[in-house]
Amino acid sequence: MKRAAAKHLIERYYHQLTEGCGNEACTNEACGSSPGFRRMDNNAAAIKALELYKNNAKLCDPHPSKKGASSAFPENSAKGAHNFSACSNGKMNHKDLTPTREDFRDLNYLTEEKVYEILALCGETEDFSPLIRVIGRVFSSAESLVQSFRKAKQHTKEELKSLQAKDEDKDEDEKETASGSATAMEVEPDAASSSGEGASHDGNNIQKVGPVEVSVDIEAVRRVYDRLLSNEKIEAAFLNALVYLSPNVECDLTYHNVYAADPNYLNVFIIVMENCNLHSPEYLEIALPQFCKAMSKLPLPALAKLARLWSQYGADQIRRLVETFQQLITYTVISNEFNNDNLVNEDDGVVAATKCLKIVYYANVLGGDLDTDHNEEEDDEPIPESSELTLQELLGEERRNKKGPRVDPLEMELGIRTSDCRKPLIPFEEFVNEPLNDVLEMDKDYTFFKVETESKFSFMTCPFILNAVTKNLGLYYDNRIRMYSERRITALYSLVQGQQLNPYLRLKVRRDHIIDDALVRLEMIAMENPADLKKQLYVEFEGEQGVDEGGVSKEFFQLVVEEIFNPDIGMFTYDESTKLFWFNPSSFENEGQFTLIGIVLGLAIYNNCILDVHFPMVVYRKLMGKKGTFRDLADSHPVLYQSLKELMEYEGNVEEDMMITFQISQTDLFGNPLMYDLKEGGDKIPVTNDNRKEFVALYAEYMLNKSVEKQFKAFRRGFHMVTNESPLKYLFRPEEIELLICGSRNLDFQALEETTEYDGGYNRDCRIIKDFWETVHSFGQEQKRLFLQFTTGTDRAPVGGLGKLKMIIAKNGPDSDRLPTSHTCFNVLLLPEYSTKEKLRERLLKAITYAKGFGML
């Protein structure tokens, strides 16, 4: 009895702290109604209540002005019940609101109308503690949440007739009451345990995938949250309930396989995630991280169903979900000091939130503009394997690629790819978390990615959260490790079989015959031993002394690209309006030449070199396995796209006014017309209002796919010879691959100045350095490109911009007439200490304008 009495007293202190006594003029400093009282959270209130009990502090009596306030104090149950009954009898219809506080104790699930019923009762008594207790009990129990807010069961014809007969017997008052509350219909939980029938109740959602049916009424849940979350005390009840709920749910999913037994268990996550306050600070410390951990334990089918359901929500709801998980990740990252010893990969909250964000990411893809049909066919013949395969197996290297390209399990379960999405519900960039990228130790993360152990999480398995710079670093590690592996295998072969040691992919070329020398050599390697393409590239220009530490390779790629894309060669056509190249369907070059161009592109990525190539985006989409369609013509053939678009929008009679057929005309290299039938007998099939959509689709199919099929397949085959074992397709989207190959055309020299380092006696405060940057900033765009070309070997900014370029300016002696020189391999500019700013400008301009070739310094 003493223990029970102590418990009651502590509870009274707690309610006095959290709710007050109701007397606005209360002088008790430990009472919530006191004017000078400082509000505290529930945990602090519980601790304070214990202290007050120990000190036998003053305990307020409920003030008469606070109707029903005594119900907040458990030991006064009789008095509280009496007061409550008096209130309800005096203010409300006894038929509508007969439940008392004791009745709510038996309430094990909630419906929308039950919530409103209790809310109305609490509003009359100005005491929300009954509702707070019900929410705490239901929302802290998975079993109760699963049964709550179920959709109404569809009545059979017989049931409807029976209900109609009963309605006719009701008096007028009851009819009015019924009509007033008809917006929400309470149902027994078991009556709605099935997943439901028909489409979603939310008629505003445009469903782009098959409608996903769940037993919970999502719109009812949203309306309930909207009504309740404006009350701070009720919101605290949701927070506390979530803290109790999450560990139990995690245990259920981990050890009891509850989803397999009852798919409606997913309702727990659907209901909780509708709380629009989850991203607020009070949730981020404990409640949300625990709940994310529980959600990450869902089995794959449940994750897929959740993604499909959320894909039907619309952009605003998807953005809210993204912000919830991003807020948790950002809050955790900036609240901790993550480094090489304390890896962010080992933080359970960040890892769980990232896994949950993946569900939203695929919901964003599914809900977007999908194109799952137009896929490129796989190569007919496999890429030839190296003769070193047996040795690789002996070395344990066969595990590396036997599994083929990595595919995300959730992606497989959903049957879609990121590249299938033309336009997501919200931009992909909103899924990138920059604070996380800043603290991520990419070398460790890449190791976890390759090892694939369950105990170590790699953010490379969730590439959507990484920016292009971080992913590029991961790709760099992968390429370098592969190069070292090939070097080790070559060294072992030379020992075992006595072969000549050749650890690099060596190309010796003449400047004036660079295409002949390079492509012939690459063709031999591709035919004899394609594994050599994965060795580190080492280029030597005949008659020059330059040692290739990266800079010589950069110039080699630039010269090769300039030659290959020369319109006079005829392999590619050039569009003056778009400044883009496209495959020439009438090219005289054989397929082998296009294969070699694909190899060059792959080698550039593999060796971390930027190329000055100008392809439309459809080329990168095709490299990722997607065919070109009508909308891709806007980028690659804008004039044709506009004509076909006008044809589609024409309101007159297409057949009579335009007189076109399913036969089209193209010109060859010499300007001669070539006729092509889009359908068999196309010259006799007129284009009409009914079949113009088919005509446009076939026209685009011919221009982007069929007419260049041989050329592109050869090009793609060469590209895959180098990149087939790379995580390139797994990590990057088509637009990011373009950035990877071509770099950025946005040249921010201010960012370059901020990151430049100095050596040999120079620093940023030296006169010569200040003159240098003033001179460079005064250059025009073309001169700036020449300067970059001279210093770094390329006129493009790397992924992430010029701020990611580590340039060094070193002193090269006192004032003299010598020109500035550079080590393009290491981005080092050797600058004499010129006496005047004018001389500096003149010498620098001459150096960057006439620079060509390599020598030894």
C-alpha positions in Angstrom: 0.0 0.0 0.0 2.9 2.4 0.8 4.4 1.7 -2.6 1.0 2.4 -4.3 0.6 5.6 -2.3 4.1 6.8 -3.3 3.4 6.1 -6.9 0.2 8.1 -6.7 2.0 11.1 -5.1 4.8 11.0 -7.7 2.1 11.0 -10.5 0.4 14.0 -8.9 3.7 15.9 -8.8 4.3 14.9 -12.5 0.9 16.2 -13.6 1.3 19.3 -11.5 4.5 20.0 -13.4 3.2 19.2 -16.9 -0.4 20.3 -16.6 -0.6 22.6 -13.6 -3.4 22.9 -11.1 -5.6 25.2 -13.1 -5.2 28.3 -10.9 -3.6 31.0 -12.9 -2.6 32.9 -9.8 -0.9 29.8 -8.2 2.1 30.7 -6.1 3.6 27.2 -6.0 6.9 27.4 -7.9 6.7 23.7 -8.7 3.3 24.0 -10.4 2.8 24.4 -14.2 0.1 27.0 -13.5 2.4 29.4 -11.7 3.1 32.5 -13.8 6.9 32.2 -13.3 7.1 28.5 -14.0 9.6 27.4 -16.8 8.2 24.6 -19.0 10.2 21.4 -19.2 10.0 18.2 -21.3 8.4 15.0 -20.0 11.7 13.4 -19.1 12.8 16.4 -17.0 9.3 16.5 -15.4 9.6 12.9 -14.3 13.0 13.5 -12.7 11.7 16.6 -11.0 8.6 14.8 -9.7 10.9 12.3 -7.9 12.8 15.1 -6.3 9.6 16.8 -5.1 8.4 13.6 -3.6 11.7 13.0 -1.8 11.6 16.6 -0.4 7.9 16.3 0.5 7.2 19.4 -1.5 4.0 21.4 -1.6 1.3 19.7 -3.7 -1.5 21.9 -5.2 -5.1 21.0 -5.1 -7.1 21.2 -8.4 -8.6 24.7 -8.8 -12.4 24.8 -9.1 -12.0 26.8 -12.4 -10.3 23.9 -14.1 -13.2 21.7 -15.0 -12.5 18.0 -14.6 -8.9 18.8 -13.6 -9.1 16.2 -10.8 -9.1 13.5 -13.4 -5.4 14.2 -13.9 -4.8 13.0 -10.4 -5.2 9.2 -10.2 -5.9 8.9 -6.5 -9.0 11.1 -6.7 -10.7 8.8 -9.1 -14.1 8.8 -7.4 -14.2 12.6 -7.2 -12.8 12.9 -10.7 -15.3 10.5 -12.1 -18.1 12.4 -10.3 -16.9 15.8 -11.7 -16.4 14.4 -15.1 -20.0 12.9 -15.1 -21.4 16.2 -14.0 -19.6 18.0 -16.8 -20.7 15.7 -19.4 -24.3 15.6 -18.3 -24.5 19.4 -18.0 -22.8 20.2 -21.3 -23.2 17.3 -23.7 -25.7 14.9 -25.1 -25.4 11.8 -22.9 -26.0 9.6 -25.9 -23.1 11.0 -27.9 -20.4 11.2 -25.1 -21.2 8.5 -22.6 -17.6 7.1 -22.4 -15.8 8.1 -19.2 -12.1 7.9 -18.4 -12.4 4.3 -17.4 -14.0 3.4 -20.8 -10.9 4.7 -22.6 -8.7 2.3 -20.8 -10.3 -0.5 -22.8 -9.7 1.3 -26.1 -7.0 -0.7 -27.9 -7.2 0.9 -31.3 -8.2 4.3 -32.8 -10.5 5.5 -35.6 -10.8 9.0 -36.9 -14.3 9.5 -35.3 -13.1 8.0 -32.0 -10.3 10.5 -31.9 -12.6 13.4 -32.6 -15.1 12.1 -30.0 -12.4 12.1 -27.3 -11.0 15.4 -28.5 -14.5 17.0 -28.2 -14.8 15.7 -24.7 -11.4 17.0 -23.7 -12.3 20.4 -25.3 -15.4 20.7 -23.1 -13.5 19.8 -19.9 -10.3 21.7 -20.9 -8.4 18.6 -19.9 -6.6 16.7 -22.6 -5.1 14.0 -20.3 -7.6 11.3 -21.4 -6.7 11.8 -25.1 -3.0 12.0 -24.2 -3.2 8.6 -22.4 -5.1 7.0 -25.3 -2.5 8.2 -27.8 0.3 7.1 -25.6 -1.2 3.6 -25.2 -2.2 3.1 -28.9 0.9 4.7 -30.6 3.3 2.9 -28.3 1.9 -0.5 -29.3 2.5 -2.1 -32.7 -0.5 -4.3 -32.3 -2.8 -1.4 -31.6 -1.4 0.7 -34.5 -1.9 -2.1 -36.9 -5.6 -2.2 -36.0 -6.0 1.6 -36.1 -7.4 3.8 -38.8 -8.6 1.0 -41.0 -10.5 1.7 -44.2 -14.2 1.2 -44.0 -15.4 -2.2 -45.2 -17.5 -2.1 -48.4 -21.0 -3.2 -47.7 -22.8 -6.0 -49.7 -26.2 -5.3 -51.3 -28.0 -7.2 -48.5 -26.2 -5.1 -45.8 -27.1 -1.9 -47.6 -30.8 -2.9 -47.8 -30.7 -3.8 -44.1 -29.1 -0.4 -43.2 -31.6 1.4 -45.3 -34.6 -0.3 -43.5 -33.1 0.7 -40.2 -32.6 4.3 -41.3 -36.3 4.5 -42.1 -37.2 3.6 -38.5 -35.0 6.4 -37.0 -36.5 9.6 -35.8 -35.6 13.0 -37.3 -33.1 14.0 -34.6 -31.1 10.8 -35.1 -31.1 11.3 -38.8 -29.6 14.8 -38.4 -27.0 13.5 -35.9 -26.0 10.7 -38.3 -25.7 13.0 -41.2 -23.4 15.3 -39.2 -21.0 12.6 -38.4 -21.2 10.7 -41.7 -17.7 11.9 -42.8 -16.1 9.3 -40.6 -17.4 5.8 -40.1 -16.0 3.6 -37.3 -15.3 0.0 -38.3 -14.2 -3.0 -36.3 -10.5 -3.7 -36.9 -11.1 -7.3 -38.0 -13.7 -6.3 -40.5 -11.0 -4.4 -42.5 -8.1 -6.7 -42.2 -7.9 -7.4 -45.9 -5.9 -5.2 -48.1 -9.0 -3.6 -49.6 -10.5 -3.5 -53.0 -10.3 -1.0 -55.9 -8.2 2.1 -56.3 -6.8 4.4 -53.6 -9.2 6.7 -51.9 -7.1 9.7 -52.7 -8.5 10.7 -56.1 -6.0 13.5 -56.6 -3.0 11.2 -56.9 -2.1 10.3 -60.5 -0.9 6.7 -60.1 1.9 5.9 -62.5 2.4 2.4 -61.2 -0.3 -0.1 -60.3 -2.2 1.1 -57.3 -0.9 -0.3 -54.0 -3.7 -1.2 -51.6 -3.2 -1.1 -47.8 -5.7 -1.5 -45.1 -5.0 1.8 -43.4 -6.9 5.0 -44.4 -4.1 7.3 -45.0 -6.3 10.4 -45.6 -7.9 9.8 -42.2 -4.5 9.6 -40.5 -3.5 12.9 -42.1 -6.6 14.6 -41.0 -6.1 13.3 -37.4 -2.5 14.5 -37.3 -3.6 17.9 -38.6 -6.1 18.3 -35.8 -3.8 17.0 -33.0 -0.3 18.2 -33.7 -1.2 21.8 -33.0 -1.5 21.0 -29.3 1.9 20.8 -27.7 0.9 18.4 -24.9 -0.7 16.0 -27.4 2.4 16.2 -29.7 4.6 15.2 -26.7 2.4 12.1 -26.4 3.3 11.1 -30.0 7.0 11.7 -29.3 7.0 9.6 -26.1 5.0 6.8 -27.7 7.4 6.6 -30.6 10.3 6.1 -28.2 8.5 3.1 -26.6 7.3 1.7 -29.9 10.5 1.6 -31.9 12.6 -1.0 -30.0 9.7 -3.4 -29.8 9.1 -3.1 -33.6 12.8 -3.6 -34.3 12.7 -6.7 -32.1 9.5 -8.0 -33.8 11.0 -7.6 -37.3 14.5 -9.0 -36.4 13.4 -12.1 -34.5 9.7 -12.8 -35.0 9.3 -12.3 -38.8 6.0 -10.5 -38.1 5.5 -9.1 -41.6 5.3 -12.5 -43.1 2.7 -13.5 -40.6 0.7 -10.2 -41.1 1.4 -7.9 -44.0 -0.7 -5.3 -42.3 2.2 -4.8 -39.9 3.4 -2.3 -42.5 0.6 0.0 -41.2 2.8 0.9 -38.3 5.3 2.6 -40.6 2.7 4.2 -42.8 0.9 5.8 -39.9 4.1 7.0 -38.1 5.6 8.5 -41.2 2.5 10.6 -41.8 3.6 12.7 -38.7 4.7 15.9 -40.4 6.7 16.9 -37.2 9.2 14.0 -37.4 12.0 16.3 -38.6 11.6 18.7 -35.7 14.5 18.8 -33.1 12.8 16.9 -30.3 12.4 13.8 -32.5 16.0 13.8 -33.8 17.8 12.9 -30.6 16.2 9.5 -29.8 12.8 8.8 -31.3 13.5 9.1 -35.1 16.9 7.3 -35.1 15.3 4.4 -33.2 12.3 4.3 -35.6 14.6 4.4 -38.6 16.6 1.4 -37.2 13.3 -0.4 -36.9 12.2 0.5 -40.5 15.5 -0.6 -41.9 14.8 -4.1 -40.6 11.7 -4.5 -42.9 12.1 -7.4 -45.3 12.6 -6.7 -49.0 9.0 -7.2 -50.1 7.8 -4.8 -47.4 10.4 -2.2 -48.5 9.2 -2.5 -52.1 5.5 -2.2 -51.1 6.3 0.9 -49.1 8.2 2.4 -52.0 5.3 1.7 -54.4 2.8 3.2 -51.9 4.9 6.4 -51.4 5.3 6.7 -55.2 1.6 7.5 -55.3 1.9 10.4 -52.8 3.0 13.3 -55.0 6.0 15.6 -55.0 5.1 17.5 -51.8 4.8 14.4 -49.7 7.9 12.9 -51.2 9.8 16.1 -50.3 8.5 16.0 -46.8 9.8 12.4 -46.4 13.2 13.3 -47.9 13.5 16.3 -45.5 12.7 14.1 -42.5 15.5 11.6 -43.1 17.9 14.3 -44.4 17.3 16.3 -41.3 18.3 13.4 -39.1 21.4 12.6 -41.1 22.6 16.3 -41.1 21.8 16.7 -37.4 23.8 13.6 -36.4 26.7 14.6 -38.7 27.1 18.1 -37.3 26.5 17.0 -33.7 29.4 14.5 -33.8 33.1 14.7 -34.8 33.4 12.0 -37.4 36.9 11.2 -38.7 39.2 8.4 -39.7 39.0 6.9 -36.2 35.3 7.6 -35.7 33.7 6.7 -39.0 30.3 7.9 -40.0 29.7 4.4 -41.4 29.5 3.1 -37.9 26.8 5.5 -36.7 23.6 3.4 -36.5 21.3 6.4 -36.8 22.9 7.8 -40.0 23.1 4.3 -41.6 19.4 3.6 -40.8 18.2 7.0 -42.0 20.2 6.4 -45.3 18.6 3.0 -45.8 15.1 4.6 -45.2 16.0 7.4 -47.6 16.6 4.7 -50.2 12.9 3.7 -50.0 11.9 7.3 -50.7 14.4 7.5 -53.5 12.9 4.6 -55.4 9.4 6.0 -54.6 10.6 9.2 -56.3 11.7 7.2 -59.3 8.5 5.1 -59.5 6.3 8.1 -59.2 8.2 10.0 -61.9 8.0 9.9 -65.7 9.1 6.3 -66.3 10.3 4.6 -69.6 10.9 1.0 -68.9 10.4 -0.2 -72.5 13.1 1.3 -74.7 16.1 -0.7 -73.6 19.2 -1.3 -75.7 19.9 -4.9 -76.6 22.9 -6.6 -75.0 26.0 -7.2 -77.1 25.6 -10.4 -79.1 29.1 -11.6 -78.5 30.7 -11.3 -75.1 33.8 -9.2 -74.5 36.8 -11.5 -75.0 38.4 -12.6 -71.7 42.0 -12.4 -70.9 44.2 -15.5 -71.3 45.3 -14.8 -67.7 42.0 -16.0 -66.3 43.5 -19.2 -64.9 46.2 -17.3 -63.1 43.6 -14.9 -61.7 41.7 -17.8 -60.3 44.8 -19.1 -58.7 45.3 -15.7 -57.1 41.7 -15.6 -55.9 40.9 -12.8 -58.3 38.0 -14.6 -59.9 35.6 -13.3 -57.2 36.1 -9.8 -58.5 33.7 -9.9 -61.4 32.1 -13.3 -61.6 29.0 -11.8 -60.0 28.7 -9.3 -62.8 27.7 -5.7 -62.3 26.3 -4.8 -58.9 22.5 -4.3 -58.8 20.6 -3.0 -55.8 18.3 -5.7 -54.3 15.4 -3.1 -53.9 15.9 -2.1 -57.5 15.6 -5.7 -58.6 12.5 -6.3 -56.4 10.8 -3.2 -57.9 11.8 -4.1 -61.5 13.1 -0.6 -62.4 16.4 1.2 -62.8 17.2 4.8 -62.1 18.0 5.3 -65.8 14.3 4.3 -66.5 13.2 7.6 -65.0 13.0 10.5 -67.4 11.9 13.0 -64.7 11.5 12.1 -61.0 8.9 13.6 -58.8 11.5 15.8 -57.1 15.1 16.5 -58.5 17.7 13.8 -57.7 19.9 16.5 -56.3 17.6 16.9 -53.2 18.8 13.4 -52.1 22.4 14.5 -51.9 23.6 15.2 -48.3 26.6 17.6 -48.4 27.5 17.4 -44.7 27.7 13.7 -45.0 29.9 13.9 -48.0 32.2 16.2 -46.2 32.9 13.7 -43.3 32.9 10.5 -45.3 36.2 8.7 -45.4 36.0 7.5 -49.0 38.9 5.1 -48.8 37.3 3.2 -45.9 33.9 3.4 -47.5 35.2 1.9 -50.7 36.8 -1.0 -48.8 33.4 -1.8 -47.2 31.8 -1.5 -50.6 34.1 -4.2 -52.1 34.1 -6.5 -49.1 30.3 -6.5 -48.8 30.0 -7.6 -45.2 26.8 -7.1 -43.2 28.7 -5.7 -40.3 30.1 -2.7 -42.3 27.9 -0.3 -44.2 29.1 1.5 -47.3 27.4 4.6 -48.6 28.4 3.6 -52.1 25.5 1.2 -51.9 23.3 4.3 -51.7 24.9 6.4 -54.4 22.0 8.8 -54.5 23.2 10.5 -51.3 26.7 11.1 -52.6 27.7 14.0 -54.8 29.6 13.6 -58.1 32.9 14.5 -56.5 32.6 11.8 -53.8 31.4 9.2 -56.3 34.3 10.1 -58.6 36.7 9.5 -55.8 35.2 6.1 -55.2 35.6 5.3 -58.9 39.2 6.5 -58.8 40.0 4.1 -56.0 38.3 1.3 -57.9 40.3 2.1 -61.1 43.6 2.4 -59.2 43.2 -0.9 -57.4 42.3 -2.6 -60.6 45.5 -1.2 -62.2 47.6 -2.5 -59.3 46.0 -5.8 -59.6 46.8 -6.1 -63.3 50.4 -5.0 -62.5 50.7 -7.7 -59.8 49.4 -10.4 -62.2 51.8 -9.3 -64.9 54.7 -9.4 -62.5 53.8 -12.9 -61.4 53.4 -14.0 -65.0 56.9 -12.7 -65.8 58.3 -14.8 -62.9 56.3 -18.0 -63.7 56.5 -18.1 -67.4 59.5 -15.9 -68.1 57.5 -13.3 -70.0 58.8 -9.8 -70.5 57.6 -7.6 -67.6 55.1 -5.1 -69.0 53.0 -3.6 -66.2 51.7 -0.6 -68.1 49.5 -0.1 -71.2 52.3 1.6 -73.2 51.5 3.7 -76.3 54.3 5.2 -78.3 53.0 7.6 -80.9 54.1 10.2 -83.4 52.4 13.6 -83.2 51.8 13.8 -86.9 50.4 10.2 -87.1 48.7 10.0 -83.7 45.5 8.3 -84.9 47.3 5.7 -87.0 49.8 4.8 -84.3 47.3 4.9 -81.3 44.4 3.1 -82.9 46.5 0.4 -84.5 48.2 -0.3 -81.2 44.9 -0.3 -79.3 43.3 -2.6 -81.9 46.1 -5.2 -81.4 45.7 -5.1 -77.7 41.9 -5.4 -77.9 42.2 -8.4 -80.1 45.1 -10.2 -78.3 44.6 -9.5 -74.6 41.9 -6.9 -73.7 42.9 -7.2 -70.0 45.9 -5.0 -70.8 43.4 -2.1 -71.4 42.9 -2.1 -67.6 46.6 -1.4 -67.0 47.7 2.1 -66.2 48.1 4.1 -69.4 51.6 5.3 -70.2 52.0 7.5 -73.3 55.3 8.5 -75.0 55.6 11.0 -77.9 58.3 9.9 -80.2 61.2 12.4 -80.2 60.2 14.1 -77.0 61.6 13.7 -73.5 58.4 14.0 -71.5 57.8 11.4 -68.8 54.2 10.5 -68.4 53.0 11.1 -64.9 49.5 12.0 -66.2 50.2 15.2 -68.2 51.4 13.5 -71.4 48.3 11.3 -71.3 46.1 14.4 -71.0 47.6 15.8 -74.2 47.4 12.5 -76.0 43.6 12.3 -75.3 43.1 15.9 -76.4 45.0 15.3 -79.7 43.2 12.0 -80.4 39.7 13.6 -79.8 40.6 16.6 -82.0 41.5 14.2 -84.9 38.6 11.7 -84.4 35.9 14.4 -84.3 37.3 16.3 -87.3 34.3 16.5 -89.7 36.6 15.9 -92.6 37.2 12.3 -91.4 33.5 11.7 -91.7 32.9 9.4 -88.6 30.7 12.0 -86.9 28.5 14.8 -88.1 28.5 18.2 -86.5 25.5 20.4 -85.8 26.4 24.1 -85.9 23.3 25.1 -84.0 23.8 22.8 -81.0 27.6 22.5 -81.3 27.2 18.7 -80.8 28.5 15.6 -82.7 26.4 12.6 -83.8 27.3 9.3 -85.4 27.4 9.5 -89.2 25.1 6.7 -90.5 26.9 7.0 -93.9 30.5 6.8 -92.6 33.0 4.8 -94.6 34.9 3.8 -91.5 34.5 0.1 -90.4 33.1 -0.9 -87.0 36.6 -1.4 -85.6 37.2 2.3 -85.8 34.2 3.1 -83.7 35.2 0.3 -81.2 38.5 2.1 -80.8 36.8 5.4 -80.2 34.8 3.7 -77.4 38.0 2.3 -76.0 39.5 5.9 -75.9 36.5 7.2 -74.0 36.7 4.3 -71.6 40.4 4.8 -71.1 39.9 8.5 -70.3 37.5 7.7 -67.5 39.7 4.8 -66.3 42.8 7.1 -66.2 40.9 10.1 -64.7 41.4 12.3 -67.8 38.9 14.9 -69.1 38.0 14.9 -72.8 36.7 17.7 -74.9 33.9 15.8 -76.5 30.5 17.1 -77.4 27.8 14.4 -77.5 24.1 14.9 -76.8 22.8 13.4 -73.6 21.1 10.6 -75.5 24.6 9.0 -76.2 25.2 8.7 -72.4 21.7 7.3 -71.9 22.4 4.7 -74.6 25.6 3.8 -72.9 23.6 3.1 -69.8 21.3 0.8 -71.7 18.4 3.1 -72.8 17.4 3.6 -76.4 16.8 7.1 -77.8 13.1 8.2 -78.1 11.3 11.2 -79.5 12.0 13.5 -76.6 15.8 12.9 -77.1 15.6 14.5 -80.5 15.1 17.9 -78.7 18.8 17.6 -77.7 20.4 15.8 -80.6 18.2 17.0 -83.6 16.3 20.1 -82.4 15.1 21.2 -85.8 13.6 17.8 -86.6 12.2 17.7 -83.0 10.4 21.0 -83.5 8.9 19.8 -86.9 7.6 16.5 -85.5 6.2 18.3 -82.4 4.3 20.7 -84.7 3.0 17.7 -86.6 1.8 16.1 -83.4 0.0 19.4 -82.3 -1.4 20.2 -85.8 -5.2 20.7 -85.5 -6.0 20.5 -89.2 -6.2 17.5 -91.5 -2.6 16.0 -91.6 -3.1 13.8 -94.6 -4.6 16.5 -96.9 -2.6 19.4 -95.7 0.9 17.9 -95.3 0.8 15.0 -97.7 3.6 13.0 -96.1 4.1 9.2 -96.0 6.0 6.7 -93.9 9.0 7.1 -96.2 11.7 9.6 -95.2 14.7 11.0 -97.0 18.3 11.3 -95.7 21.4 12.5 -97.4 24.8 10.7 -97.6 28.3 12.2 -97.4 28.1 13.5 -100.9 24.6 15.1 -100.5 22.8 12.4 -102.4 19.2 11.6 -101.1 18.6 8.2 -99.6 15.0 7.0 -99.1 14.0 4.8 -96.1 10.7 3.2 -95.4 9.7 3.5 -91.7 7.2 0.6 -92.4 7.0 -1.9 -95.1 5.6 -0.2 -98.1 5.9 3.1 -96.3 5.9 5.2 -99.5 2.2 4.1 -100.0 1.1 4.7 -96.4 0.0 8.3 -95.7 0.5 10.0 -92.3 -2.9 10.8 -90.8 -4.3 12.3 -87.6 -4.8 8.8 -86.4 -1.3 7.3 -87.1 0.9 10.4 -86.7 2.0 9.3 -83.2 3.3 6.0 -84.7 5.1 8.0 -87.5 6.9 10.2 -85.0 7.9 7.2 -82.8 9.3 5.3 -85.8 11.1 8.4 -87.1 12.8 8.9 -83.8 13.6 5.2 -83.6 15.3 5.4 -87.0 17.2 8.6 -86.4 18.6 7.7 -82.9 18.8 3.9 -83.0 18.4 2.0 -86.3 20.4 4.3 -88.6 23.4 4.3 -86.4 23.0 0.8 -84.9 26.2 -0.7 -86.2 28.3 2.4 -85.3 26.9 2.7 -81.8 27.1 -1.0 -81.0 30.8 -1.0 -81.9 31.4 2.2 -79.9 29.6 0.8 -76.9 31.5 -2.4 -77.1 34.8 -0.6 -77.0 33.7 1.5 -74.1 32.6 -1.6 -72.1 36.0 -3.3 -72.9 37.5 -0.9 -70.4 34.6 -0.2 -68.0 32.7 -3.5 -67.9 34.1 -4.4 -64.5 33.7 -0.9 -63.1 30.9 0.3 -60.7 30.4 3.2 -63.2 26.8 2.3 -64.2 25.9 1.5 -60.6 27.2 4.9 -59.2 26.4 7.4 -61.9 23.4 8.7 -63.8 23.8 9.6 -67.5 24.2 13.4 -66.8 26.9 12.6 -64.2 28.8 10.4 -66.7 28.9 13.3 -69.1 30.4 15.4 -66.3 32.8 12.6 -65.6 34.1 12.4 -69.2 33.8 16.1 -70.3 34.4 17.9 -67.0 32.6 21.2 -66.3 32.6 24.2 -68.7 32.0 26.6 -65.8 35.4 28.1 -65.0 35.4 29.7 -61.5 38.9 31.2 -61.2 38.0 32.7 -57.9 37.6 29.2 -56.5 40.9 28.2 -58.1 42.7 31.2 -56.5 41.4 30.2 -53.0 42.7 26.6 -53.3 46.0 27.3 -55.0 49.1 26.5 -53.0 52.6 28.1 -53.3 56.2 26.8 -53.1 59.8 28.0 -53.5 59.4 31.2 -51.5 56.1 32.4 -52.9 52.9 33.0 -50.8 49.6 34.6 -51.5 50.7 37.9 -50.1 53.7 38.3 -52.5 53.6 41.2 -55.0 54.2 38.8 -57.9 51.3 36.5 -56.8 48.9 39.4 -56.5 49.9 40.7 -59.9 49.5 37.2 -61.3 45.9 36.7 -60.1 44.9 40.2 -61.2 46.3 39.4 -64.7 44.6 36.0 -64.9 41.2 37.4 -63.7 41.5 40.0 -66.5 41.8 37.4 -69.2 38.9 36.6 -71.5 37.3 33.1 -71.6 39.4 31.8 -74.4 42.6 33.0 -72.7 41.5 31.4 -69.4 41.0 28.1 -71.3 44.5 28.4 -72.8 45.9 29.1 -69.3 44.2 25.9 -67.9 45.4 23.9 -70.9 49.0 25.1 -70.3 49.0 24.5 -66.6 46.9 21.3 -66.2 46.8 19.7 -69.6 43.0 20.3 -70.1 40.9 23.4 -70.6 38.0 21.9 -68.6 37.3 22.0 -64.8 37.3 18.6 -63.1 34.2 17.2 -61.4 33.3 19.6 -58.6 34.7 22.7 -60.4 38.1 24.4 -60.3 38.0 24.5 -56.5 38.8 20.8 -56.6 41.9 21.4 -58.7 45.1 21.5 -56.6 47.3 23.9 -58.5 50.8 24.9 -57.2 52.7 28.0 -58.2 56.4 27.7 -57.6 59.2 30.2 -57.8 61.5 29.7 -60.8 64.3 32.1 -60.2 64.6 35.9 -60.1 63.5 38.3 -62.8 64.5 37.1 -66.3 63.2 36.9 -69.9 62.4 33.2 -69.5 58.8 32.1 -70.1 56.7 30.4 -67.5 56.8 26.6 -67.7 54.5 23.9 -66.2 54.4 20.3 -65.0 50.9 19.3 -66.3 51.2 16.0 -64.6 51.1 17.7 -61.2 49.4 21.0 -62.1 52.5 23.0 -61.2 53.2 26.4 -62.7 56.9 27.5 -62.6 56.9 31.3 -62.5 60.0 33.6 -62.5 59.7 36.6 -60.2 59.1 39.2 -63.0 59.9 42.8 -62.1 56.7 44.4 -63.4 53.0 43.4 -63.9 53.2 44.3 -67.6 56.2 41.9 -68.2 54.3 39.2 -66.3 51.3 39.6 -68.5 53.4 39.6 -71.8 55.5 36.5 -70.8 52.4 34.6 -69.5 50.3 35.2 -72.6 53.2 34.2 -74.9 53.7 31.0 -73.0 50.0 29.9 -73.0 49.5 30.9 -76.6 52.4 29.0 -78.2 52.8 26.1 -75.8 53.1 22.7 -77.5 55.2 19.6 -76.8 57.1 18.3 -73.8 60.7 18.5 -72.7 62.9 17.8 -69.7 63.6 20.7 -67.3 
